[in-house]
Amino acid sequence: MSKQSITYQILLLALLGVVAALVANPAYAQESVAAFDDGSCKTLFSSNQDFQSVLNSAHLKARRVLDIDNPFLSAQMKAVDRRFWYQP
């Protein structure tokens, strides 16, 4: 497995962890929303070279997005604001 693949998997797990924490802890969610709204969250990710390298190598803008309903998602996960999902 390449270093880039491992980095991608770690970043993906970290992002999923953040989403889970947002769902589970309303106080943390409020702080995270504030960081998102004031731009500090975007600055953090855009300044991280590993994160940017993984996103660039994934060629996300060239991919097709398929929205598929997942009946196994909890109501809490479905309620996460779509602005928190990465949109290339």
C-alpha positions in Angstrom: 0.0 0.0 0.0 1.4 3.4 -1.0 2.1 6.2 1.5 -0.5 8.3 -0.3 -3.1 5.6 0.0 -2.4 5.3 3.7 -2.6 9.1 4.1 -5.9 9.2 2.2 -7.4 6.4 4.5 -6.2 8.2 7.6 -7.7 11.5 6.5 -11.0 9.8 5.5 -11.2 8.2 9.0 -10.4 11.5 10.6 -13.1 13.2 8.7 -15.6 10.5 9.6 -14.6 10.8 13.2 -15.3 14.5 13.1 -18.7 13.9 11.6 -19.5 11.3 14.3 -18.3 13.7 17.0 -20.5 16.5 15.6 -23.5 14.2 15.8 -22.8 12.9 19.3 -21.8 16.1 21.0 -24.0 19.2 20.5 -21.4 21.5 22.3 -18.6 20.3 20.0 -21.0 20.7 17.1 -21.6 24.4 17.9 -17.8 25.1 18.1 -17.2 23.2 14.9 -20.0 25.2 13.1 -18.4 28.4 14.3 -15.0 27.2 13.0 -16.6 26.3 9.7 -18.5 29.6 9.4 -15.5 31.8 10.2 -13.3 30.0 7.7 -10.8 28.6 10.1 -11.8 25.0 9.3 -11.3 25.6 5.6 -8.0 27.3 6.3 -6.8 24.3 8.3 -7.5 21.8 5.5 -6.3 24.0 2.7 -3.0 24.7 4.4 -2.3 21.0 5.0 -0.1 19.7 2.2 -0.9 16.0 2.8 -4.6 16.7 2.6 -4.3 18.8 -0.5 -2.0 16.2 -2.2 -4.5 13.4 -1.6 -7.4 15.5 -2.9 -5.5 16.5 -6.0 -4.4 13.0 -6.8 -8.0 11.7 -6.4 -9.1 13.9 -9.3 -12.4 14.5 -7.5 -13.6 17.2 -10.0 -13.5 14.6 -12.8 -15.6 12.1 -10.9 -19.3 11.5 -11.1 -21.2 11.8 -7.9 -24.0 9.3 -7.3 -26.5 10.1 -4.6 -27.8 6.9 -3.3 -30.2 6.6 -0.4 -28.8 4.6 2.5 -31.7 3.2 4.6 -29.1 2.2 7.3 -28.0 5.7 8.1 -29.3 7.0 11.4 -31.6 10.0 11.5 -28.7 11.9 13.2 -26.3 11.2 10.3 -29.0 12.2 7.7 -29.5 15.5 9.6 -25.8 16.6 9.2 -25.9 19.8 7.2 -24.7 19.1 3.6 -22.4 22.2 3.7 -20.0 20.1 5.9 -19.4 17.5 3.2 -16.5 18.2 0.9 -17.6 19.5 -2.5 -14.8 19.6 -5.1 
